Amino acid sequence: MLNITDIRMRKIEKEGKMKAVASITIDDEFVVHDIKVIEGEKGLFIAMPSRKATDGEYKDIAHPIRSETRALLQDMILDKYKKEILEQ
């Protein structure tokens, strides 16, 4: 089970689809930075840290392997975003 011990949120001030950037800490031991909170056509979602490959496509640098874990992580990050950023 994924044990997220901290989520930090940084609001993006400029206009656009990207609303915030999150960092998560796992088991007080491992941090993943640059998880993006994005406003899409169907609402908010997260995009994992990625880099542009030589073919122009973006590849995730770090990501959950199971879809259930991704959904859990997304729910936790979006809950934090709604509490911290939208309530300001």
C-alpha angles and dihedrals in degrees: 000000000000110000108200106190099177140015121192121192130201117190119225108225101194122087117264144086095292107085104172146350121231135199120200129199118210118206091340085283112080131042130201114195132192101038102159125219106212133187107225133176091271096042136271123346138161129246118203121230110285144168133212114258124216090262090059094252121124117239124195114245094198127010144152114268098211123059090224090058091048091051091049092049092047092050092050094047094045091048089054090047092052093047097044106030107026094045093056 
